[in-house]
Structures are given as structure tokens and as C-alpha cells.
């Protein structure tokens, strides 16, 4: 047995855990731990290399004894400490299981089964840090995350890189979206290509889906993306594995955080056929329960969006899309056809917002003011007519027009009577944009306004929270 030196707090926790669970620490030889899904069909193996080895901790997954993921590596780095798991000492492991039925407030399902087996591996890293790697095995997924904590209060950490990788077994067919760079609206064509034909050093969007000849399927993605950088993938020229690529901050680092830090979940959704992936609620389950006490006002539904049909009502040019005349036609159409929401977005080409802005086009200018309707837009009259017909009104706003005035803007939107809006041109998933979208959601919730983000990253299940 090797001697492991840790802080008093960690040593005390280690002793209590070992006393309760009777788990020893063996560091002389390579260890392989197994984790199985509740239904027994998915088998995950986590391999801890022996001390001094140049190899990284890695894991593999099978379904019905068919290999799907092999030698997937685990890596998290900071500028100060380097690879946090290199030469880290294994403290202990704990296991738990959960079988809980949770409500799904909106969507096709009324509930989800949050049922999994979990394995937590705790390591001491770089003297004051403890790094836990948490694996969860669902009956349709394997998920893992990093949790970093310190015995020093309010310690900060910078994440410079994350090398979590996903090595597909064999040569499945893949569905990939190539990203030209990190600043993207995530609107790309899907290329259907064999795994071994995907070029290396090419940024790839997630989710990335693969299926084998027997239709076994995997989708690689992430869940619970909060206060962190979004994850893309890149195929390694050396190993062929998909390696995580976090969207960088302007300074080149990926994440700045105060400890304790919990990363998003890295997820491999697994199914017997591609359609099974669409039916999964696992991404939803991996998020925290709703922080909104009263959700009775949240009523997503169908709506009009006249931008799609060329800003005309009956196929012919007419009054401005912001005029009372045009909006009365749309509101009457909604009332006749059971559509509960009508959206009012902008003027006809060249498109200019409904709010005050001297600059032509949708991008904000020096005098852009989302709290002030543009001249000639009689919103109170339109809003009154919509209410008389039982129709809610929705709108559109450029995300940059909200910067620095989020609370002021949403307090005004509530007074104006808007029930929801598209926040457009997010087009980036670095840590700042991830935090900014959550700032918008919190303000919108305070003022009972629904939000639809456009140009945003993949769904990560945040609708639960």
C-alpha cells in the first residue's frame, strides 16, 4: 500500500468513507472497475493505470456484449497544474443507484425514469485539489463528468483544455456536421460518412451520431451545460478517437471558475436503432430540477412567424408587418384556426427590428433601444386587439441588444405585454455566451416571458431547470 498525503479535510473524509464502505486503496497495479446499466444490457469498464504509467485513465462500453466505445480517455487540464489526473492518486470509490420517476413539464412525455447506477472515483491531485470522476450508466446511456474541489475556500481554477475522448469500435456509419470555426449558428448540412473517413483536425458539432450494420446506435453529446464552455469534437490523427474541443474564451483559456466546479456531463446515448436516441429523456434527467417554483404560466404552443412567408399575409405585398392592419389579419387567422400565439418581429426587407434603431438591418447600432417601440408601431392597439381575441403576442430581439440591460429590458417587455420572444444570433458557445443565455432565462422567468433561442448550441436538457 502506498502512502497518500492529502489535506486534513480530505483525509478525514477518506477515512470515514473507507470505514463505511470498506474500500481499500490499491495503487501498485492497474485496476478495472465495472458499471452496469439497471437493465443489465450496457456494460462499462473503467481502467485505472498503475502509478508511473504514461497511459491515461480510460473507459469502454458495450451493449449486449457488442463493443461500442473503446479506450475512451479522460483528461482535464489547467495552466497552473497541467493535466489534473496525471500522477493523481486514487483515494476511494463509491457506488449508488437511483430509480426515480420525475415529471416532464413540457413535451410528449409526462414523466421520465431517472434510473441509473453510479460510480464515483475520487483522486487527490496537485496537493490541494480533489478531482472526482462520476460515471452514470443508464439503460440507454453512459454519462461522465468531472468535479473539482479544494480544501482552500473560494479557490479559483482555470481550465485550459479537456481531453475527454470517444473511440468508436469498428467502422460505423456516422452523421457529422463540420464547423468552420467556434463562432457558429449550428446550422449545417449533415454528412453521412464512414467513421474512418472523417478527416482529422476538423471541428465537428455535437450531437454526433453513429450506427453499425446491426443498427446499434450511439450519439455523442453533452448535458447540463452551465457556466462552462460548449463542447465540439475533433478526430485525433493519432488514435482516430473523437476528442473534446471546448470553445475558447478571448484569452485562449476555456473556463474560469470558483471551486467547487462541476463540468457538464459528457454523454453517449445508446440505442438498438437510431430512433431509440430520439425517445431518450436522459439529457433531461441529467439536469437539476426546476428552480422556478410556480411553472403554471409556462405554456409553450404553436405560433405564426410571418418572416417565413416573406412578411406577407395572402401572398401579395400589403401593409407593413408592423401595421395594425396586417396584424389584425394574423390575429383573426389565429383565432379562427386555434393558434394561441401570433409573433410580430420586424419590418419588411431590409429587415429592421420593431424597436428603436436608426441603423438599418438587424444588428444593433449605437442608439438601439429594445425598451422603446419604433415610431409608427402602435403596439398598445395591437396588444389590446389580440387580448380581445384571446391571442398572446410573441416577438424577436437580437441578443446583442440585451447586453448590459437584461433586467431593464425584460421588466419593460412584461409591461408591454409580450408573452415570449425569440432571442436571435447567439452564434457562440464560449463560457461568456453560456452564462449570458442563462442570465436572459432568469430575467425572463422573473417576468413570465417564454424564450426561444436561435443560433444556439445543441439541446442539453436545461429546460428541466
N, C-alpha and C positions, 0 to 999 in steps of 0.2 A: 504493500500500500504506500503510495506517495503521500507526502505531507503537503497539504494545501493551505496556504496562508490567505486569509480573507479578513475583512474588517470584522469588528466585534458583532455588528448588527447582522452581517451575513452569516458569520459563524454560528451565532445563536439560532438563526432561522434554520441553518443547515442541520444543527444538532436536533432541533425539535422535529424537523421533517423526517430525519433518519430514524429518530426514536419511534415516531408514529408509524412510518411505513416500512421500517426495517430494510431500507435500501442502502447497500454499500456503495463505495466509490472505488471502482477498479480502473486504474489508468495504465496498466502495463501492456494490455493487449487491445486489439481492435474489438469493438463491441457492436453488435447488431441488435436493434430493438424492433419489435413488430407492433403494428397497429392495424386493427381490422375494422371494417365498417360494421354497423349494427346488424346488417343482414348477412354478413359473412362473405359477401361477394368481392369486396375490394380489400386487397392485402397491401399494406405499406410497410416497407422496411427502411429504417434509418440506421446508417452506418457511421460510427464514431471512430475516426482513425486513431491509432496509438500515438502517444506523446512523441514529439520529434518528427513525425511523419510530414512530408511535404504535401500530402493529399488533404483535400477539404472534406468536411463533413458532407455526406450526400445521402439521398434517399431515392427509392424506386417504388413503383406502384404497379399492381396487376389487377385485372378484373377477371374472375373465373379462371384464374391461373394463366391468363394471357398477359404477357408484358405489354404495358402501355408507355410507361415512363421509366427511364433507366439512368442511374448515376446522376441525378439532378443535384447540383451543388448549391451550397448555402454560404453566403458571403455578405458582410456588411462592413463598410469602411468609413473612417473619419480621418481628416488631415492630421489630427493630433496623435491618434492611436494606431493608424493604419488599419489592417484587417482585424476587426474586433475578435474574431473567432480563431485567428491563427495563434497557436500555442495556448489557447484558453483551456482552463482546467474544468472538467466536468464535476459539478457539485452534487447534483442529485436529479432524479426524475420522479415525476408524479403522474398519476393517471386518474381520469374521472370520466364518467359517462353522463349523458343527459338525454332525456326523452320528454320533450315539452311541446305542447300544441300552442302555437302563438297566432294571434289574429292578423290577418292581412286586410288592412282597412280599405284598400282600393285595388281593383283589378278583378281578374276572373276567378280567383280563389278566395274563399272566406277565411282560410287558415293555412298555416304551413306547419309541418312537423320538424321542429328544430331538434333533431335526433342525431347524436354523434358520439364517438369515442375520442377522447383527447389524451395526448401525451405531451407533457411539458418537460423540456430538458433545460436545466439551469447550469450556466457556466460562469466562472469568475474570469474577468477579462481586464487586463491593464490596471491592476491594483484596486481601484475604487469602483469599477463597473461590474455589474452583473448583467449578463445577456441571457435571456430566456428565449428558446425557440419553441413555439407552441404549434403542434400538429393537431388537426382535427380530421377525422375520417367519417364522412357521411356515407350513406348508401348510394350517393350519386356524385361524390366529390372528395378530393383531398385538398385541404387548405393549410397554410402555414403562415405565421407572422413572427416578427422579432419584437421583443420587449426589452428595452434597455433601462436600467435603473442604477442609481448611485447611492452611496451612503453619505454623500455630501448634498445638503439641501440646496435646491434651486440651481444645481449644476446644469450648464448648457452643453449641448453637443451639436456638432456639425456633421452631417452625413455627406461624404464626398462621392460615394459610389455604393451601389448594391449589385452584387453578382449572383443573385438568385437565378438558377438556370433550370431549363426544362428540356430534357433529352428524350425525344420520341423514339420508341422502339420500332425497328424495321424501317419501312419507307412508305408511310401512309400518304394519302392524298390530303393536301392542305388548302385552306381558303385564306388567302393573305391579302392585306391591304398595305401597299407601300406608302410610306410617309416621306415627303420631300425634306421635311425638317420638323422641329418640335412645335413650331407655331402653325397650327393647322386647325381647320374646322372639322376634321374627321369625316369628310365626305369624299370617299374614294371608291373607285371600282374594285371589285374583288377578283383576284387572280386565282384560278384553280390550278394547282401545280404540285408535282411530287415533292415530298419533303427534301430529298437530296438535291433537288434542282433550285431551291431557294437560294439566291445569291447571299453571300456573307457580307457583313459590314453594310447592310441595307436596313434602315429603320423600318420596323413593322408595327402596325397598330394592333391593339387588342380590343375585343377578344380575337384570338387566332384559333381557328377550328381545324381539326384533323380527323379523318376517318380511315379505317382499314378495310380490307377486302370483305371482311365479315360484318361490316357496318359498325363495329365498335368505334366510339367517337370520344374525342376529348376537346374541350375548349379551354384555352389558357387565358386567364384574365385576372382581375383584382376586385376586392370588395372592401367596403368601409374606407374609402379614400377621403381622409380628413387631415388637414394641417400637414400635408406631405406632398411630395411631387408625384405626378402621374407616371405610370409605368408603360413604356413601349417595350419592344423586344428587338434583338438583333441576333442573327445566326452567326455563331462563332466559326471562324475559318479553321481553327484548330480542332475543335471537338464536334462541330456540327450542331451543338445544342443551341436552343434559344436562350439568350442571356438578357436579363432585365436591364433596361436603359431608362433611368429616371430623367425627367425633363429638368434641365439645369436652371438655376437662378442666374441673374445677370452676372454674379461674381464667379460663376462656374461651378460652385458647390450645388448640392441638390436640396438639402434640407437644413434648416436651423431650428432647433427646438430646445425647450427646457425639459430636463428629465423629471419624471419617467416618460419615456417615449414608447408608443405602440405604433408600429407600422401598419399600413393596410394589409389585409390578408392577400396572399398570393394563392390563386385558386386554379385547380384543374377540375373542371366539371367533366363528369364521365357518364356515358350512356351506352346502351346496346345499339343505338342508332342515332343519327343526328337529331331527329325530332325530340328525343328524350331531353336534350340540352335546353330546349325551349320551355319545357314543362317544369324545369327546376326552380325551386324557391330558395336555394342555398345562399345565393348572394344576399337576398333579403334577410335571411336568418343570421348571417354573419355581422349584421349591423346592430347598433344599440337600439333599444325600444324607443318609442316616440317621446321626445322631450316636450311635446305640445299636449297640455293637459286636456283641453277641450278640442276635439277634432271635428265636431259636428258641422262646422262651417265649411269644411273642405269637401267640395262637391265637383270633382272633375267631370267633364262631359263633352259632347260634340259641339262644334262651333263653326261659324263661317270664317273664311280668311280670303278676302277679295283680292289680295295680291296674286294668288294663284291663278285667278281667271282674268288677269290683265286689268284689274281695277275698274271693271265694268259690271253692270248688273245683268243686262239682257243681251250681251254680245255686241253692243253698239256703244260708241262714245256717248257720254252723257255728262251730267253734272259731276263736280269734283267728288272723290271718295270721302271727303270730309264734310260735304254739304248735308244739310238736313234732308233734302230731297232724296239723295241716294241712300242714306242710312235708314230713312223711313221705309224704303222698299225692302231693304235687307231685314229690318226688324219685323216687318209684316211677313216676309218669307219665313223667317224663323218661327213666328207664332203659328203660321199655317201648317208647318211641316214638323213641329215638335223638336226644333233645335233650341236648346235653352240659352245659348250664348252667341252673340254677334261680336266680331272683332273689328275695331277701327284702327287702322295702322298709320296711313300716310297719304300724301297726295299722289297723283299720277306721275308718270315719268317726266323729268328726272325726279325720282323718289326723294321726298323730303319729309321729315317727321311731323307728327301732329303738334309737337311742342315748339316753343320759340327757338328759332335757329336761323341766323342770317345766311350762314354757309350753305350752299347747295349740296345735295347728296345726303347720305345717312350718317356719315362720320361727324362727330361733334366739332364745333368751332369755338372760338373764344367767348361768344355770347350765348351758347346753348344753355337753355333753362327748361328742365323737364317739369318744373312746377308751374309753368305758365303756358297755357294753350296758345297756339299761334293765332295771329289775327285772322278773323273771318271764320274760325272754327267754333261754332255755337254748341259746345259740349253740354252745358246745362239743359238746353232744349232737347237735344238728342237723348240725354240721360233720362229726362222726365218722360219722354215718349216710350222709351224702352221699358221703364218701370211700369207704365200703364199697360203694357203688353206682357208683362212677366218675363222679360228677356234681360239677362245680365250682359254687361259690356266688358269687353276684353281689349287690350291694346298691345303696343310694341314699344320697346325702348332699346337704344344702343347702350351696351354695358358701360362704355367709357363715359357716357353722360351721367352715370350714377356715382362715379368716383368722387369721394370726398363729401358726399351729401346723401348717403344712403337713407339714413333715418328721416331726414327732412323730406326727401323725395317720397318715401312710402307713406309718411303721415299725410302728405298732400294728396297722394293718389287715393288714399282712403276717403278723404273729404270730397274728392272729385266724383267718387262713386265707382271707380274701376274695380271689377271683381277679380281680374287676373291679367297677366301680360306675358308676352314673350320677351325675354332678355337676350339680345342677339349679339353676335360677333364676340363670343368668349374666346375662341380661336387659340387657346393656350392652356396647358395644364401644369404649369410650374406651381410651386408651393404658394406663391402670391395669389394666383388666379383661383386655386382651390380654396384658399381662405376667403377670398373676396366673394365667391359664389355663396359660401356659407353665411357670410355677413348679409348678403342680399336675402337669403332664405329666412334668416332670423328676423330681419326687419319686416319682411312680407308676412311672416306668421303673426307678428305682433299686431299687424294692421289688417289681417284676414284677407290677404291677396294671394291668389294662386300664381305660381311661377312655372313657365316653360322656358328652359334654357335652350338656345340654339348655337350651333358651332361648338358644342361642348363634348367632353370626353365620354367614353363608354359608360353605360349604367353600372353603378357599383353597389346598388341596394340602399342608398341613402334615403329613399322615400320612406323607409321604415322609421327613421329617426326624426 
